[in-house]
Amino acid sequence: MQILHVKVTSDSEGQRIDNFLLRELRNVPRSRVYRILRKGEVRINGRRSKPTQRLQVGDVVRIPVEDGGGKAADQIKPPARVLRQLEQCILYEDGDILAINKPCGLAVHGGSGLGFGLIECVRHMFPGLKRLELAHRLDRDTSGCILIAKNRKSVVRLHDLFRKRQIRKTYELLVYGCWNKSDRSVRLSLLKFTSPAGERRVRVDPEGKQARTEFSVIEQKSDFTWLRARPYTGRTHQIRVHALACGKAIVGDDKYASDAQLEYSANRGIRRLCLHASSLVLPAIETAGSEEQGGVLKIEAVPPPSFVQAWKQLE
C-alpha cells in the first residue's frame, strides 16, 4: 500500500472529493474509490471526508493506493492505430474545449475490463494538458459529437450548461419499420433497472424520471426509417427506449431490438448500433479562438460511412 499526499491547486478548487479521486485514480474501479471514502481512508488536512465535501486551494488530500494501482495504471498506452484514427476525428478545438467525433465501439472511458477509452486516448494525444475531462457521455456503440473540457473551469461550465439544458443535442438514427409521423413528440418517464443477466436496462415507467424526445423523419423506405431526434432531457438510453415505445427499435440495438430484427440486419453486414450524435449547439465560450456566430457555437459530425452503408443495405 502506498500513500499519496496531493495538494489541491486552483484547477480543483470547489470540486467534490469523490470526483477529484476519480480523476487522480483514473484506472481504479469506482467501487474501490467510494469504498476507501466510506472507510475513512481518505483524509483532507488530516480529517475524514464525506464524498460530497468540496476542496479548497491548499488542502492536502491523503490518498491510499494499492501497489500497482492508481496513476501507474494510467500509463497503459492505447494502440497507435486508435490514436491515429482519433487525430482525424477532431471536430473543433479552442483554449477551453475539444470536440471529438467518437467512433462506434469506443467506450468513453476505460474500466469494466477495458484497458482504455476515449478520454485515456485523448490524454495520450495531448500529454501537455493535465486537466482533460469528459463533459458528458455517449454509449460505447453510439458514434458522434462528444465534448471534452481542457480545464476545471470549463468542465464546471459545461456541466452547468448540460444541467440547465442549454446545450442542444441532435442525433440521427435508423429504425426497423415505417415511422408514424404522428409520433413527433414523445414524453414518457424512464426507469433504470438491471436485467436478470445483470445488464443495465431502461423501461418506460411512470415511477421513472421525466423524459422528452422530439423525432422527425429524414428519409423513409417501405420497412425502415432514417430519423432525426432531439432529446430535451439526458436520460440513460433515452432515444433508444422512446423509439421502442413507438414500436420501432433502432437498427443493430442488441439491448432492445428483437432477435429476428438483429438477425435480419446482421445478415446484411450491419455490425453497429445505428445511432449517431450529429450535432451540439451551445453558447460560445468567450475565449480567443472560439468561433462565435451570434454567441452560439455549433459543432457537427456527419454520419460515418458505416452508418450510411447500413442504410443502403436495408432493403
C-alpha positions in Angstrom: 0.0 0.0 0.0 1.3 3.4 -1.0 0.1 6.7 0.5 -0.1 9.8 -1.8 -0.4 13.3 -0.4 -1.8 15.6 -3.1 -2.0 19.4 -2.6 -5.1 21.0 -4.2 -4.5 23.7 -6.8 -6.8 26.3 -8.3 -7.7 23.8 -11.0 -9.5 21.7 -8.5 -11.0 24.4 -6.3 -14.6 23.7 -5.4 -14.5 20.1 -6.8 -16.1 17.3 -4.8 -13.6 14.9 -3.2 -15.1 11.9 -5.0 -14.8 13.4 -8.4 -11.2 14.6 -7.5 -10.3 11.0 -6.6 -11.9 9.5 -9.7 -9.6 11.8 -11.7 -6.5 11.2 -9.6 -7.0 7.4 -9.6 -8.2 7.1 -13.2 -7.9 3.3 -13.6 -9.0 2.4 -10.1 -12.6 1.0 -10.1 -15.3 3.4 -8.9 -16.4 0.9 -6.3 -12.9 0.9 -4.8 -12.8 4.7 -4.7 -16.1 5.0 -2.9 -15.1 2.2 -0.5 -11.9 4.0 0.7 -14.1 7.1 1.2 -16.7 5.2 3.2 -13.9 3.6 5.4 -12.4 6.9 6.1 -9.1 6.1 4.5 -9.1 9.4 2.5 -8.2 12.4 4.6 -8.4 16.1 3.9 -5.9 18.1 6.1 -5.8 15.0 8.4 -9.6 14.7 8.8 -12.0 12.2 7.4 -14.1 13.4 4.4 -17.5 12.7 3.0 -17.9 12.0 -0.7 -19.7 15.4 -1.2 -17.1 17.5 0.6 -15.7 20.2 -1.7 -12.0 21.1 -1.9 -10.3 24.4 -1.3 -6.9 25.6 -2.7 -4.1 24.5 -0.4 -6.0 21.4 1.0 -3.8 18.3 1.3 -5.5 15.1 0.4 -4.2 11.8 1.7 -4.9 9.0 -0.8 -4.2 5.3 -0.1 -3.2 3.5 -3.3 -2.8 -0.3 -3.7 0.6 -1.4 -5.1 0.3 -1.4 -8.9 -2.8 0.7 -8.9 -3.6 4.4 -9.2 -1.7 6.6 -11.5 0.7 3.8 -12.7 -2.2 2.0 -14.3 -3.0 5.2 -16.3 0.3 4.7 -18.2 -1.3 2.0 -20.4 -0.9 3.3 -23.9 -3.7 2.8 -26.4 -2.8 1.3 -29.7 -1.2 3.7 -32.2 -3.8 2.9 -34.8 -6.5 4.1 -32.4 -4.7 7.3 -31.7 -4.1 7.9 -35.4 -7.8 7.4 -36.1 -8.8 9.8 -33.3 -6.5 12.5 -34.7 -8.7 12.5 -37.8 -11.8 12.8 -35.6 -11.2 16.2 -34.0 -14.2 18.4 -34.9 -13.3 21.6 -33.0 -10.7 22.9 -30.6 -10.1 26.1 -28.7 -8.5 27.1 -25.5 -11.2 25.5 -23.3 -12.8 22.6 -25.1 -12.2 19.9 -27.6 -14.9 18.2 -29.7 -14.4 14.7 -31.0 -16.4 12.6 -33.5 -16.3 9.4 -31.3 -16.1 6.2 -33.4 -18.7 3.5 -32.8 -17.4 0.8 -30.4 -15.0 3.0 -28.4 -16.1 3.5 -24.8 -15.8 7.0 -23.4 -13.5 5.7 -20.6 -11.7 2.6 -19.5 -12.9 0.2 -16.9 -15.0 -3.0 -16.6 -12.4 -5.0 -18.4 -11.5 -2.2 -20.9 -7.9 -1.1 -20.8 -8.6 2.3 -22.3 -11.4 4.5 -23.6 -11.8 7.8 -25.4 -10.6 10.0 -22.5 -7.5 7.9 -21.9 -6.7 8.1 -25.6 -7.1 11.9 -25.7 -4.8 12.3 -22.7 -2.1 10.4 -24.5 -2.7 12.6 -27.6 -2.3 15.8 -25.5 0.2 15.0 -22.8 0.7 18.7 -22.0 -2.9 19.1 -20.9 -3.2 17.8 -17.4 -6.9 18.5 -16.8 -8.7 16.9 -19.7 -12.2 15.7 -18.5 -15.3 14.4 -20.2 -18.1 17.0 -20.2 -20.8 14.3 -20.9 -21.0 10.7 -22.2 -22.1 8.6 -25.1 -22.8 4.9 -25.0 -20.0 2.8 -26.3 -21.9 1.8 -29.5 -23.1 5.4 -30.2 -20.9 7.4 -32.6 -20.7 11.2 -32.9 -20.1 14.5 -31.2 -18.7 14.5 -27.6 -17.2 17.4 -25.7 -14.0 17.3 -23.6 -13.1 20.1 -21.3 -9.4 21.2 -21.1 -9.5 22.7 -17.6 -11.5 22.7 -14.4 -13.3 26.0 -15.2 -14.6 24.6 -18.5 -15.8 21.3 -17.1 -17.8 23.1 -14.4 -19.3 25.5 -17.0 -20.2 22.7 -19.4 -21.7 20.6 -16.7 -23.8 23.6 -15.7 -25.0 24.1 -19.3 -26.0 20.5 -19.6 -27.8 20.6 -16.3 -29.7 23.7 -17.3 -30.4 22.1 -20.7 -28.7 25.0 -22.6 -26.8 22.6 -24.9 -28.9 21.3 -27.8 -28.1 17.8 -28.9 -29.3 16.2 -32.1 -29.0 12.6 -33.1 -29.6 10.6 -36.3 -30.9 7.0 -36.1 -32.1 4.2 -38.3 -35.1 2.2 -37.1 -36.9 -1.0 -38.2 -40.3 -0.2 -39.6 -42.2 2.7 -41.1 -42.3 5.6 -38.6 -45.7 7.0 -37.8 -45.2 10.8 -38.3 -47.7 11.5 -35.6 -45.1 10.2 -33.1 -43.3 13.5 -33.2 -43.1 14.4 -29.5 -42.5 11.6 -27.0 -42.9 12.4 -23.3 -42.6 9.2 -21.3 -40.9 8.7 -18.0 -37.9 6.3 -17.9 -36.8 4.0 -15.1 -33.4 2.2 -15.0 -33.3 -1.4 -13.9 -31.0 -4.4 -14.0 -31.9 -7.4 -16.2 -31.7 -11.0 -14.9 -28.4 -11.3 -16.8 -27.1 -8.3 -14.8 -27.2 -5.8 -17.7 -28.2 -2.2 -17.2 -31.6 -1.5 -19.0 -34.3 1.1 -19.1 -38.0 0.9 -19.5 -41.0 3.3 -19.7 -42.4 3.5 -16.2 -44.5 6.3 -14.5 -42.2 5.9 -11.5 -39.2 6.9 -13.5 -37.7 10.2 -14.4 -39.4 12.6 -16.8 -38.0 12.4 -20.4 -38.9 14.1 -23.7 -37.6 13.5 -27.2 -38.7 15.1 -30.5 -38.5 13.0 -33.6 -38.6 13.9 -37.3 -38.3 11.8 -40.5 -35.3 12.4 -42.7 -35.9 9.6 -45.2 -38.2 6.5 -45.4 -38.2 3.2 -47.1 -41.0 0.6 -47.1 -39.7 -1.1 -43.9 -37.1 1.3 -42.5 -36.9 4.9 -41.4 -34.0 7.4 -41.1 -34.9 9.7 -38.2 -33.5 12.8 -36.5 -34.0 13.0 -32.7 -33.6 15.9 -30.3 -33.6 14.8 -26.6 -34.7 17.6 -24.3 -33.6 15.6 -21.3 -30.5 13.4 -20.9 -31.7 10.1 -19.5 -29.8 6.8 -20.0 -30.8 5.1 -23.3 -33.5 7.8 -23.8 -33.7 7.8 -27.6 -33.4 4.0 -27.8 -36.3 3.4 -25.4 -38.5 6.3 -26.6 -38.2 4.9 -30.2 -39.0 1.4 -28.9 -42.1 2.8 -27.1 -43.3 4.0 -30.5 -42.9 0.4 -31.8 -39.6 1.0 -33.6 -36.3 -0.4 -32.3 -33.1 1.1 -33.6 -31.2 -1.0 -36.2 -28.5 -3.0 -34.5 -29.6 -2.4 -31.0 -28.6 -5.5 -29.1 -30.4 -4.4 -25.9 -33.8 -3.5 -27.2 -34.3 -4.9 -30.8 -35.7 -8.4 -31.2 -33.6 -11.4 -32.2 -35.3 -11.5 -35.6 -34.5 -7.9 -36.2 -30.9 -8.3 -35.2 -30.6 -11.4 -37.4 -32.0 -9.5 -40.4 -29.5 -6.6 -40.1 -26.6 -8.9 -39.3 -27.3 -10.9 -42.4 -26.9 -7.7 -44.3 -23.5 -7.0 -42.8 -24.7 -4.4 -40.3 -22.5 -4.7 -37.2 -23.2 -1.5 -35.3 -25.9 0.4 -33.4 -27.3 2.9 -35.9 -27.4 5.8 -33.6 -25.2 8.9 -34.2 -24.8 12.2 -32.3 -24.8 14.5 -35.2 -24.6 18.0 -33.6 -24.2 20.0 -30.5 -25.2 23.7 -30.2 -24.0 25.6 -27.1 -23.4 29.2 -26.0 -19.9 30.1 -27.3 -17.2 30.2 -24.7 -15.7 33.6 -24.6 -12.1 32.9 -25.3 -9.7 33.8 -28.1 -10.1 31.1 -30.7 -13.8 30.5 -30.2 -15.7 30.6 -33.5 -18.7 32.6 -32.4 -21.7 33.1 -34.6 -24.2 35.2 -32.7 -22.9 33.9 -29.4 -23.6 30.3 -30.4 -21.1 27.5 -31.2 -22.4 24.7 -33.4 -20.4 21.5 -33.8 -21.5 19.0 -36.4 -20.4 15.4 -37.4 -21.9 13.8 -40.5 -22.9 10.2 -40.1 -19.9 7.9 -40.7 -19.6 5.5 -43.7 -20.7 2.5 -41.6 -24.0 4.3 -40.8 -24.6 5.4 -44.4 -23.7 1.9 -45.7 -26.2 0.4 -43.2 -29.0 2.5 -44.7 -28.1 1.3 -48.2 -28.1 -2.3 -47.0 -31.6 -2.1 -45.5 -34.0 -3.3 -48.2 
